[in-house]
Amino acid sequence: MENDKLKKFIKTTIREYLNEQMLNEGKQVGELYHWTTFIGIYMILEDNRIKSANRSVRDDATTFNYDDKYGVSFTRDKQFHGWKNRHYPMEVCIVIDGDKLSNNYKLFPYNDFFDGNDKPNKKEADEMETRTNRDVDDVIKYIKRIELYHNDGGASEKEQLDYIKWFAPYKNVLKGFNYQNYTSVDEYKNELCNYIKSKNVQCIIK
């Protein structure tokens, strides 16, 4: 019994060490990307925080942790940004300095499509996906730039404008924005970009 415990301890210690070295050695993480919505970026900058997803995340590359540790997801693949809502006027990519982030946050490889039960003994972590194990506070200091992309989800410009005009007061956001008088999505993009710049963050409209 004692021998089994010792083997388990050694195995866990080695695994944690290797994961730490793999992700944080030399702090050479590079750029990380966090995709959000046309409203989400406003809320993130207002709070100066990216909030954790409301679910458990793995504490390393091979195990799953169900003890209420949540995390913020990033990707190293700029083209991987999940699903689109056709009414969103744009998609927003927050470009994070991964080296700087890793100085204050432990980063874990993560697979968003792994539920922790299926194939529990197989390494399922995706090297292109990364998570923290908590909220990212004071996030502005980690942001290198914010990029605004046109959403080609299929909705007309009028539908997208109507969505902004409905969604903003519903969420009580975009305070000070002239959204009720927009006649084009570009007007919102420009006003949002100016707001981003007011936070001393570079904004690029793609």
C-alpha positions in Angstrom: 0.0 0.0 0.0 2.7 2.4 1.0 4.6 1.5 -2.1 1.6 2.3 -4.3 1.2 5.7 -2.6 4.9 6.5 -3.2 4.6 5.5 -6.9 1.5 7.7 -7.3 3.2 10.7 -5.6 6.3 10.3 -7.9 4.1 10.0 -11.0 2.1 13.1 -10.1 5.1 15.2 -9.2 6.9 14.3 -12.5 3.7 15.0 -14.5 3.2 18.4 -12.9 6.9 19.3 -13.4 6.8 18.4 -17.1 3.6 20.4 -17.6 5.1 23.4 -15.9 8.2 23.2 -18.1 6.3 22.7 -21.3 4.1 25.8 -20.8 6.2 28.2 -18.8 9.8 27.5 -19.5 11.5 30.8 -20.2 8.1 32.4 -20.3 8.2 32.0 -24.1 4.4 31.7 -24.6 4.0 34.2 -27.4 0.7 35.8 -28.5 -2.5 34.3 -27.2 -5.9 35.1 -28.6 -9.3 35.5 -26.8 -12.3 35.9 -29.0 -15.4 37.8 -27.8 -18.5 39.6 -29.0 -19.2 43.1 -30.0 -20.7 43.7 -26.6 -18.3 41.5 -24.7 -15.3 43.6 -25.5 -17.0 46.7 -24.0 -17.8 44.8 -20.8 -14.3 43.4 -20.5 -12.7 46.8 -20.8 -15.2 48.4 -18.5 -14.5 45.8 -15.8 -10.8 45.5 -16.8 -11.3 41.8 -16.4 -12.0 38.6 -18.4 -14.3 36.5 -16.3 -13.9 32.7 -16.1 -16.1 30.3 -17.8 -18.7 28.9 -15.5 -17.4 25.3 -15.5 -14.5 23.2 -14.2 -11.2 23.0 -16.1 -8.4 20.6 -16.0 -5.5 21.3 -13.7 -3.0 19.7 -16.0 -2.8 18.0 -19.4 -4.1 14.6 -18.3 -6.5 15.1 -15.4 -9.8 16.9 -14.9 -10.5 18.9 -11.8 -14.1 19.3 -10.5 -13.4 21.4 -7.5 -14.9 24.7 -8.8 -11.7 26.0 -10.4 -12.8 27.9 -13.4 -10.7 29.5 -16.1 -10.4 31.9 -19.1 -9.8 30.2 -22.4 -7.2 31.4 -25.0 -6.0 29.9 -28.3 -2.6 30.0 -30.1 -4.5 29.6 -33.4 -5.8 32.9 -34.5 -8.2 31.2 -36.9 -9.9 29.2 -34.2 -12.7 31.3 -32.8 -15.7 29.0 -32.3 -19.2 29.8 -33.4 -20.8 32.9 -34.8 -24.1 34.6 -34.1 -25.4 35.8 -37.4 -26.8 39.0 -35.9 -23.5 40.1 -34.4 -22.1 43.0 -36.4 -18.5 41.9 -35.8 -16.2 39.5 -34.0 -13.5 40.8 -31.7 -10.1 39.3 -31.2 -8.1 40.3 -28.0 -4.4 39.8 -28.6 -2.7 38.9 -25.3 1.0 39.0 -24.4 1.3 35.4 -23.3 4.8 35.9 -21.9 3.6 38.7 -19.6 0.4 36.8 -18.7 2.4 33.7 -17.7 4.3 35.8 -15.1 1.2 36.0 -13.0 -1.0 33.2 -14.2 -0.4 29.5 -14.5 -1.4 28.3 -18.0 -2.8 24.9 -18.8 -3.2 23.1 -22.1 -6.9 22.5 -22.6 -9.4 20.8 -25.0 -12.8 22.5 -25.0 -14.4 19.4 -26.5 -13.2 17.1 -23.7 -15.8 16.5 -20.9 -13.5 14.9 -18.4 -15.3 11.5 -18.6 -14.7 10.2 -22.1 -11.3 8.5 -22.4 -10.1 9.7 -18.9 -6.7 7.9 -19.3 -5.9 9.5 -22.6 -4.1 12.8 -23.0 -6.7 15.0 -24.6 -5.2 18.5 -24.2 -4.9 20.5 -27.3 -1.6 22.4 -27.5 -3.4 25.2 -29.4 -5.9 25.8 -26.6 -4.8 27.3 -23.2 -6.6 28.2 -20.0 -5.9 29.9 -16.8 -7.5 28.6 -13.6 -9.1 31.9 -12.6 -10.3 35.3 -13.8 -7.8 37.5 -15.6 -7.8 40.7 -13.6 -6.2 44.0 -14.7 -6.4 42.5 -18.1 -5.6 45.8 -20.0 -1.9 45.6 -19.0 -1.7 42.2 -20.9 -3.4 43.4 -24.1 -1.2 44.0 -27.1 -4.0 45.1 -29.4 -7.7 44.5 -30.2 -8.8 43.6 -33.7 -12.3 44.1 -35.0 -13.5 41.7 -37.7 -16.5 41.9 -40.0 -19.0 39.1 -39.2 -20.2 37.4 -42.4 -22.9 35.4 -40.5 -25.5 36.2 -43.1 -27.7 38.9 -41.4 -28.3 42.1 -43.2 -26.7 45.4 -42.0 -30.2 46.6 -40.9 -30.7 43.4 -38.9 -27.3 43.8 -37.2 -28.0 47.5 -36.4 -31.4 46.6 -35.0 -29.7 44.0 -32.8 -27.2 46.5 -31.4 -30.1 48.9 -30.7 -32.0 46.2 -28.8 -29.1 44.5 -27.1 -27.3 47.5 -25.7 -30.1 48.8 -23.5 -31.1 45.2 -22.6 -27.6 44.6 -21.1 -27.3 48.3 -20.0 -24.0 48.7 -21.9 -22.5 51.0 -24.5 -23.1 54.0 -22.2 -22.3 57.2 -24.0 -22.4 55.5 -27.4 -24.7 56.9 -30.1 -26.0 53.5 -31.1 -29.7 54.6 -31.4 -28.7 56.8 -34.3 -26.4 54.5 -36.2 -27.1 54.2 -39.9 -24.2 51.8 -40.6 -22.2 49.1 -38.8 -19.1 51.1 -39.6 -20.3 53.9 -37.3 -20.4 51.5 -34.4 -17.0 50.0 -35.3 -15.4 53.5 -35.4 -17.0 54.5 -32.1 -16.0 51.2 -30.4 -12.5 51.6 -31.7 -12.2 55.1 -30.3 -13.5 53.8 -27.0 -10.8 51.1 -27.0 -8.1 53.7 -27.7 -9.4 55.7 -24.8 -8.2 52.8 -22.7 -4.7 53.2 -24.1 -5.1 50.0 -26.2 -4.3 49.7 -29.9 -7.4 49.1 -32.0 -7.3 47.7 -35.6 -10.4 47.4 -37.9 -9.9 44.5 -40.2 
